[in-house]
């Protein structure tokens, strides 16, 4: 609806953004989460450095999503502690955003209305900026129903970027996309993460995706960390069969 | 959001005035498509007229359409038609406002609060199973044949369709969206106005359309049994004098009022559900 946003080029949006606050550290100390008798996370300790990109890999039921819900403040640990920037997480943290497996766009809100769903101060302008950032300038007035799967996830990503989050949690957000769109989304996410510097945790069962995006990969198996490796590959990453990446993938696959 | 393509599929009262500038050009194809739904009624009326004229059908059982038209003209000229129609419409909509308002409020309350639902829903379901027209003798005892009686019955009649569909709509709002809204920091009020109500709206509008049907039905019965004005009274009065044409006129007026109310709801639906894929026109090339 706002015509000013239509004229904006993708780069102008980034340039106009205010100085970014950078990422926050996340700390789990012997965190255990049980549902009834079943322990989904067992005495899990993990330090995530501010501004780093962590991928958590594991089979279904390995505790990945539970870990994410704890960090997002949607659940509390049964025992142990989950902290963001030194403070225990007891409820939703205002600097944390969560990207779901599905885009979860509100069908009766336009793209702009979805991005600015929290209706913060000056939300139309910020929506225009982040939409330009994810390559959807000019689509503010569209209904979600006319967007493709990849575009929907872009809108969801834009929505997560509003208000300059300092932690971004991604719960298999690219799982349902086709291979080409997924590669595009990887590039987009990497670019945005590099420019904004928030701490990122990506939950995925795709080992190649984890190695392609993260600084560090943690394998969760039966609620414990089965492997914790760094990914010392140059950025921006290229999605090619780098021998080092292939070796890492093999190592991670063995641990899953 | 232009619904040009859809206009050809449906013919609604009042659409002529609303067409956009682009659709205003004369197009025989469009006109034909718009008239198509009326073809069958027109043929039926012609057959009926012929049957009456040739004496195939007794005029006392079913007078010719032309006779009904004359009755319409007479009633219009002496002002009785307008008075009766206005009285009936007023009753109908006051009843709808009261019963529908209550149904909506309780549906929303019970949809949002489990506790309220536990407290109220089983009672309401019990009452729902009483056919509301069975209350007529009681209502006459309570209110006599005053306005309240008719309005009360209409209110009871429209309450349940709106209550049930509002409750259903609120309950079936996508839980994932609600979780998303919570994660993104929407407070309770924003959650209700931005996520829950719009999500429940398609269902609420279905309830409204049912309610409009019940509204006219209840009013016809109530006015037929006990009234001193209104379309129902007009037809019952005409029956006593064997004025079949006026009786038929009353029935037609009811049909028109019902259709008008339904068309109005459809218009509202198209406006407020513009986001819904079912209400979106296919994109024209080169948009």
Interface residues (C-beta under 8 A of the other chain):
Chain A: X72 X74 X92 X94 X97 X98 X100 X102 X104 X106 X107 X108 X109 X110 X117 X118 X119 X143 X144 X145 X146 X159
Chain B: X176 X177 X179 X180 X181 X182 X183 X184 X185 X186 X190 X194 X195 X198 X199 X201 X273 X274 X275 X276 X277 X280 X283
